[in-house]
Amino acid sequence: MDTPSPSQTTRLLAHVQRHGIIRARDLDPLGIPRSTLKRLTDRGEIERLGRGLYTVPGAIESEHRSLLEASKRVPSGVVCLLSALQFHEIGTQMPFEVWMAIGNKDRLPRPERLPLRIVRFSEVSLAHGVVSHRIEGVRVRITSPAKTVVDCFKYRHKIGLEVALEALREGWQDRRFSIDELWAAAHLCRVQSVLRPYLEAIV
């Protein structure tokens, strides 16, 4: 069996260390054969996280590593709802799944080690109120506090109205968003009539 050339090994390890988690297809533009990835994985120099996802063994994981893994698995997706609440430290939710929004026509990701809860957003809703955050040096797209709270009201039948109310109260008390930000997202998601009485009760 051929062994990876030193240059390929060095470049691949440097790439994984730089990006934290990589996808197998990330190597194609670099001109590194996927066989090199397999050999280094077999030798224990690279760890396979799941289908097509790899990292450096023993890497120090941040508390948001699951969001990073999810964004690598679903590059077009956006972390939303309960996972976004947890990231923004709004409310008391501790989801065991990563909640991800994808477009109405996007393909569902295959089941893997990391459990995902997929919610479909319209193209407009998927683009509004999305902020990029760096997790272990990797860009992860997450809905903003205001958009997250509004999404909770829109999907209250999935997560429960009490969760949405808790997020609204705590987010407002902690000044995580303005009325204008909240109302713009509510208008876009068409939940103004649902949100209005609860908002008027706390403002």
VOBA-1610 file (N, C-alpha, C; in pm, whole numbers, padded with zeros to 5 digits, always signed):
BEGIN
Met+00085-00120+00000Met+00000+00000+00000Met+00089+00125+00000Asp+00057+00219-00086Asp+00135+00343-00091Asp+00113+00423+00036Thr+00213+00498+00075Thr+00200+00586+00190Thr+00191+00729+00142Pro+00121+00817+00214Pro+00110+00956+00173Pro+00248+01021+00170Ser+00268+01108+00076Ser+00395+01180+00071Ser+00404+01274+00191Pro+00524+01303+00238Pro+00539+01394+00352Pro+00470+01528+00331Ser+00476+01578+00208Ser+00415+01708+00182Ser+00264+01701+00194Gln+00203+01592+00144Gln+00058+01576+00154Gln+00016+01562+00301Thr+00091+01482+00375Thr+00061+01461+00517Thr+00069+01593+00594Thr+00176+01667+00571Thr+00195+01794+00641Thr+00085+01893+00608Arg+00054+01903+00480Arg-00049+01997+00437Arg-00186+01959+00492Leu-00216+01830+00492Leu-00345+01784+00541Leu-00358+01809+00691Leu-00258+01773+00768Leu-00263+01794+00912Leu-00271+01942+00946Ala-00198+02024+00872Ala-00203+02169+00895Ala-00342+02223+00865His-00404+02170+00759His-00537+02216+00720His-00640+02180+00827Val-00631+02059+00880Val-00725+02016+00984Val-00704+02097+01112Gln-00580+02120+01149Gln-00552+02198+01270Gln-00600+02341+01256Arg-00588+02395+01135Arg-00629+02533+01112Arg-00781+02548+01118His-00853+02450+01066His-00999+02463+01052His-01077+02387+01159Gly-01008+02306+01241Gly-01078+02235+01348Gly-01148+02111+01300Ile-01244+02128+01211Ile-01317+02017+01151Ile-01319+02039+01000Ile-01294+01934+00924Ile-01299+01945+00778Ile-01392+01840+00721Arg-01436+01865+00599Arg-01510+01766+00523Arg-01415+01702+00423Ala-01440+01579+00389Ala-01353+01510+00294Ala-01343+01586+00163Arg-01454+01644+00120Arg-01452+01713-00008Arg-01375+01845-00004Asp-01340+01891+00117Asp-01259+02012+00127Asp-01119+01991+00070Leu-01077+01865+00060Leu-00942+01836+00013Leu-00929+01844-00138Asp-01039+01832-00210Asp-01032+01831-00357Asp-00967+01956-00414Pro-01007+02079-00370Pro-00941+02198-00424Pro-00794+02208-00387Leu-00754+02136-00281Leu-00615+02142-00236Leu-00527+02044-00310Gly-00589+01956-00388Gly-00511+01857-00462Gly-00459+01745-00374Ile-00522+01723-00260Ile-00480+01615-00170Ile-00578+01498-00189Pro-00527+01382-00228Pro-00615+01266-00252Pro-00687+01226-00124Arg-00811+01180-00138Arg-00886+01136-00021Arg-00824+01010+00040Ser-00747+00937-00039Ser-00678+00820+00015Ser-00580+00860+00125Thr-00525+00983+00113Thr-00435+01032+00217Thr-00510+01049+00348Leu-00633+01099+00339Leu-00717+01117+00457Leu-00746+00982+00522Lys-00777+00883+00441Lys-00808+00751+00495Lys-00688+00690+00565Arg-00571+00703+00504Arg-00451+00643+00562Arg-00416+00709+00695Leu-00427+00841+00700Leu-00396+00911+00825Leu-00499+00879+00933Thr-00624+00856+00890Thr-00727+00815+00986Thr-00697+00676+01039Asp-00659+00586+00951Asp-00624+00449+00992Asp-00505+00449+01088Arg-00413+00544+01070Arg-00294+00553+01155Arg-00322+00628+01286Gly-00444+00684+01300Gly-00479+00753+01422Gly-00433+00897+01429Glu-00383+00950+01317Glu-00338+01089+01318Glu-00452+01187+01293Ile-00562+01135+01240Ile-00684+01214+01218Ile-00801+01131+01268Glu-00899+01196+01327Glu-01015+01127+01384Glu-01139+01152+01300Arg-01213+01047+01270Arg-01338+01059+01196Arg-01451+01084+01294Leu-01523+01196+01273Leu-01634+01233+01361Leu-01765+01171+01315Gly-01780+01159+01186Gly-01903+01109+01127Gly-01883+01102+00978Arg-01988+01081+00905Arg-01978+01068+00760Arg-01916+01193+00698Gly-01794+01180+00648Gly-01728+01289+00577Gly-01672+01398+00665Leu-01672+01383+00799Leu-01622+01485+00890Leu-01502+01433+00968Tyr-01396+01516+00974Tyr-01272+01473+01038Tyr-01213+01585+01122Thr-01135+01546+01226Thr-01070+01644+01311Thr-00939+01587+01362Val-00868+01665+01443Val-00743+01619+01503Val-00776+01546+01633Pro-00721+01427+01656Pro-00749+01355+01781Pro-00707+01437+01902Gly-00792+01435+02005Gly-00758+01504+02128Gly-00773+01654+02122Ala-00836+01706+02016Ala-00854+01850+02005Ala-00941+01900+02119Ile-00907+02017+02171Ile-00987+02076+02279Ile-01119+02125+02221Glu-01228+02073+02273Glu-01360+02108+02221Glu-01419+02224+02299Ser-01480+02316+02226Ser-01553+02425+02292Ser-01691+02373+02329Glu-01762+02449+02410Glu-01897+02407+02451Glu-01994+02407+02334His-01954+02470+02223His-02043+02477+02107His-01994+02389+01992Arg-01913+02286+02023Arg-01861+02200+01917Arg-01973+02136+01835Ser-02086+02101+01898Ser-02195+02038+01824Ser-02251+02131+01717Leu-02253+02262+01744Leu-02301+02356+01642Leu-02205+02362+01525Leu-02076+02354+01556Leu-01975+02353+01451Leu-01989+02229+01364Glu-02005+02113+01428Glu-02022+01989+01352Glu-02147+01996+01264Ala-02256+02049+01320Ala-02381+02058+01245Ala-02367+02149+01124Ser-02297+02260+01140Ser-02281+02353+01028Ser-02193+02295+00920Lys-02100+02207+00957Lys-02017+02139+00858Lys-02099+02035+00782Arg-02187+01968+00853Arg-02272+01868+00788Arg-02375+01931+00699Val-02425+02049+00738Val-02530+02116+00661Val-02481+02258+00631Pro-02391+02273+00533Pro-02329+02404+00506Pro-02429+02515+00473Ser-02542+02478+00415Ser-02642+02579+00378Ser-02739+02608+00492Gly-02726+02537+00603Gly-02820+02552+00713Gly-02783+02664+00809Val-02876+02694+00896Val-02859+02799+00997Val-02902+02742+01132Val-02819+02759+01234Val-02857+02716+01369Val-02973+02804+01416Cys-03078+02742+01468Cys-03199+02818+01499Cys-03267+02765+01626Leu-03377+02830+01660Leu-03468+02790+01766Leu-03396+02750+01896Leu-03417+02631+01949Leu-03365+02599+02082Leu-03213+02604+02088Ser-03146+02564+01980Ser-03000+02568+01980Ser-02949+02711+01976Ala-03019+02797+01904Ala-02981+02939+01900Ala-03006+03004+02036Leu-03116+02969+02102Leu-03143+03021+02236Leu-03030+02983+02331Gln-02989+02857+02325Gln-02882+02812+02413Gln-02752+02886+02383Phe-02721+02905+02254Phe-02598+02976+02217Phe-02600+03119+02271His-02714+03186+02259His-02726+03325+02304His-02750+03336+02455Glu-02761+03221+02522Glu-02785+03217+02667Glu-02913+03290+02704Ile-03018+03258+02629Ile-03151+03311+02655Ile-03240+03194+02698Gly-03300+03204+02815Gly-03387+03097+02862Gly-03309+02982+02923Thr-03381+02872+02943Thr-03325+02758+03015Thr-03318+02631+02931Gln-03335+02643+02801Gln-03338+02524+02716Gln-03200+02461+02700Met-03196+02327+02708Met-03072+02251+02689Met-03101+02138+02590Pro-03116+02169+02464Pro-03154+02065+02366Pro-03044+01961+02346Phe-03085+01835+02330Phe-02988+01730+02302Phe-02964+01717+02152Glu-03052+01780+02072Glu-03037+01785+01928Glu-02990+01925+01888Val-02926+01935+01773Val-02895+02067+01718Val-03008+02104+01621Trp-03074+02216+01650Trp-03182+02263+01565Trp-03123+02343+01449Met-03153+02299+01328Met-03100+02364+01208Met-03214+02398+01112Ala-03207+02518+01056Ala-03304+02560+00955Ala-03242+02539+00817Ile-03321+02484+00726Ile-03279+02470+00586Ile-03390+02522+00497Gly-03360+02542+00370Gly-03459+02591+00276Gly-03565+02487+00244Asn-03677+02533+00191Asn-03788+02443+00162Asn-03754+02336+00060Lys-03657+02364-00027Lys-03622+02268-00132Lys-03488+02198-00106Asp-03425+02229+00006Asp-03297+02166+00038Asp-03315+02020+00074Arg-03213+01940+00043Arg-03217+01798+00074Arg-03193+01777+00223Leu-03268+01685+00281Leu-03250+01653+00423Leu-03115+01583+00442Pro-03040+01622+00547Pro-02913+01553+00572Pro-02938+01411+00621Arg-02843+01324+00593Arg-02855+01185+00638Arg-02834+01177+00790Pro-02903+01081+00854Pro-02882+01062+00998Pro-02737+01025+01027Glu-02680+01083+01130Glu-02542+01054+01168Glu-02532+01050+01320Arg-02408+01042+01370Arg-02384+01037+01514Arg-02444+01156+01587Leu-02431+01275+01526Leu-02484+01397+01588Leu-02631+01412+01552Pro-02721+01411+01651Pro-02864+01424+01619Pro-02900+01567+01578Leu-02973+01579+01470Leu-03018+01708+01420Leu-03170+01714+01423Arg-03223+01833+01447Arg-03367+01859+01434Arg-03381+01962+01324Ile-03433+01920+01211Ile-03439+02006+01093Ile-03574+02076+01083Val-03569+02206+01059Val-03690+02287+01038Val-03674+02359+00905Arg-03779+02361+00827Arg-03771+02426+00696Arg-03819+02571+00705Phe-03736+02662+00655Phe-03768+02804+00649Phe-03785+02844+00503Ser-03864+02950+00481Ser-03872+03007+00347Ser-03737+03071+00313Glu-03715+03097+00187Glu-03587+03157+00145Glu-03564+03292+00212Val-03671+03372+00224Val-03659+03504+00287Val-03629+03490+00436Ser-03700+03399+00503Ser-03680+03380+00646Ser-03542+03323+00676Leu-03492+03240+00586Leu-03362+03178+00607Leu-03248+03279+00596Ala-03273+03389+00526Ala-03169+03489+00506Ala-03175+03603+00607His-03290+03620+00672His-03308+03734+00763His-03256+03704+00903Gly-03188+03803+00962Gly-03147+03791+01101Gly-03046+03681+01127Val-02960+03655+01030Val-02857+03552+01047Val-02723+03620+01071Val-02654+03577+01175Val-02525+03636+01213Val-02420+03526+01214Ser-02301+03557+01160Ser-02191+03461+01161Ser-02111+03474+01289His-02088+03362+01354His-02007+03357+01476His-01890+03262+01453Arg-01779+03289+01519Arg-01663+03203+01509Arg-01662+03103+01624Ile-01664+02975+01589Ile-01654+02868+01687Ile-01532+02785+01651Glu-01434+02785+01738Glu-01307+02715+01711Glu-01248+02760+01578Gly-01265+02888+01548Gly-01207+02945+01427Gly-01289+02925+01302Val-01403+02858+01313Val-01486+02829+01197Val-01613+02914+01200Arg-01652+02965+01085Arg-01772+03049+01076Arg-01898+02962+01084Val-01984+02994+01180Val-02110+02922+01198Val-02223+03023+01195Arg-02323+02998+01112Arg-02436+03090+01099Arg-02546+03055+01199Ile-02586+03158+01274Ile-02684+03140+01381Ile-02784+03255+01375Thr-02910+03227+01399Thr-03009+03335+01399Thr-02981+03430+01515Ser-03006+03558+01492Ser-02984+03660+01594Ser-03083+03642+01708Pro-03058+03704+01824Pro-03154+03692+01935Pro-03296+03731+01897Ala-03312+03843+01825Ala-03447+03887+01788Ala-03514+03786+01695Lys-03442+03742+01592Lys-03499+03646+01497Lys-03529+03513+01567Thr-03442+03473+01659Thr-03464+03348+01730Thr-03592+03352+01811Val-03614+03461+01882Val-03736+03474+01962Val-03860+03471+01873Val-03855+03544+01763Val-03970+03545+01671Val-03993+03406+01613Asp-03885+03336+01576Asp-03899+03200+01524Asp-03965+03109+01628Cys-03935+03132+01755Cys-03996+03052+01861Cys-04148+03069+01863Phe-04194+03192+01836Phe-04338+03214+01830Phe-04397+03152+01704Lys-04325+03162+01595Lys-04375+03104+01470Lys-04386+02951+01481Tyr-04289+02890+01548Tyr-04286+02744+01560Tyr-04325+02700+01702Arg-04415+02777+01765Arg-04456+02749+01902Arg-04522+02613+01916His-04582+02563+01807His-04647+02432+01813His-04543+02320+01817Lys-04419+02350+01775Lys-04311+02252+01781Lys-04238+02256+01914Ile-04219+02376+01968Ile-04134+02389+02087Ile-04213+02426+02213Gly-04337+02470+02196Gly-04419+02508+02310Gly-04423+02659+02330Leu-04542+02710+02359Leu-04559+02855+02379Leu-04481+02903+02501Glu-04472+02821+02605Glu-04401+02863+02726Glu-04254+02891+02697Val-04195+02814+02608Val-04054+02837+02570Val-04041+02972+02500Ala-04135+03001+02410Ala-04132+03128+02338Ala-04150+03246+02434Leu-04242+03233+02528Leu-04268+03341+02625Leu-04146+03364+02714Glu-04083+03256+02759Glu-03963+03268+02841Glu-03852+03340+02765Ala-03836+03304+02638Ala-03733+03367+02555Ala-03761+03515+02535Leu-03887+03550+02512Leu-03925+03689+02494Leu-03898+03770+02621Arg-03943+03720+02735Arg-03926+03792+02861Arg-03778+03810+02896Glu-03703+03701+02890Glu-03563+03709+02931Glu-03480+03790+02832Gly-03508+03771+02702Gly-03435+03847+02601Gly-03458+03996+02613Trp-03582+04034+02645Trp-03614+04176+02661Trp-03552+04231+02789Gln-03560+04157+02898Gln-03503+04202+03025Gln-03351+04221+03014Asp-03286+04136+02938Asp-03141+04143+02924Asp-03096+04233+02809Arg-03194+04301+02745Arg-03165+04393+02635Arg-03088+04326+02522Arg-03135+04206+02486Arg-03068+04133+02378Arg-03114+04176+02241Phe-03220+04255+02235Phe-03273+04304+02107Phe-03356+04428+02132Ser-03381+04501+02027Ser-03466+04620+02035Ser-03606+04586+01984Ile-03700+04675+02012Ile-03836+04658+01961Ile-03834+04656+01808Asp-03757+04744+01748Asp-03751+04750+01602Asp-03700+04620+01543Glu-03596+04562+01604Glu-03542+04435+01553Glu-03645+04323+01566Leu-03712+04321+01679Leu-03813+04218+01703Leu-03930+04232+01607Trp-03975+04356+01589Trp-04092+04378+01504Trp-04061+04353+01356Ala-03940+04385+01313Ala-03901+04359+01175Ala-03904+04209+01147Ala-03852+04130+01241Ala-03853+03985+01223Ala-03996+03930+01230Ala-04078+03987+01318Ala-04217+03942+01331Ala-04295+03971+01203His-04270+04087+01143His-04336+04122+01017His-04296+04025+00907Leu-04168+03994+00899Leu-04119+03903+00796Leu-04178+03763+00814Cys-04188+03719+00940Cys-04238+03584+00968Cys-04391+03579+00984Arg-04455+03694+00971Arg-04601+03704+00975Arg-04659+03654+01108Val-04598+03695+01216Val-04651+03658+01348Val-04678+03782+01433Gln-04699+03898+01368Gln-04723+04021+01444Gln-04843+04006+01537Ser-04952+03948+01485Ser-05074+03937+01566Ser-05055+03842+01683Val-04972+03741+01666Val-04944+03645+01774Val-04856+03710+01880Leu-04754+03782+01834Leu-04655+03839+01924Leu-04705+03963+01998Arg-04791+04043+01932Arg-04828+04175+01986Arg-04878+04172+02132Pro-04976+04091+02168Pro-05026+04098+02307Pro-04920+04063+02411Tyr-04832+03969+02380Tyr-04727+03932+02475Tyr-04621+04041+02485Leu-04592+04104+02372Leu-04494+04211+02372Leu-04547+04332+02449Glu-04675+04364+02428Glu-04733+04479+02498Glu-04737+04455+02650Ala-04743+04330+02690Ala-04751+04298+02833Ala-04619+04317+02905Ile-04508+04312+02830Ile-04377+04324+02897Ile-04309+04457+02873Val-04354+04532+02772Val-04287+04660+02741Val-04346+04772+02826
//
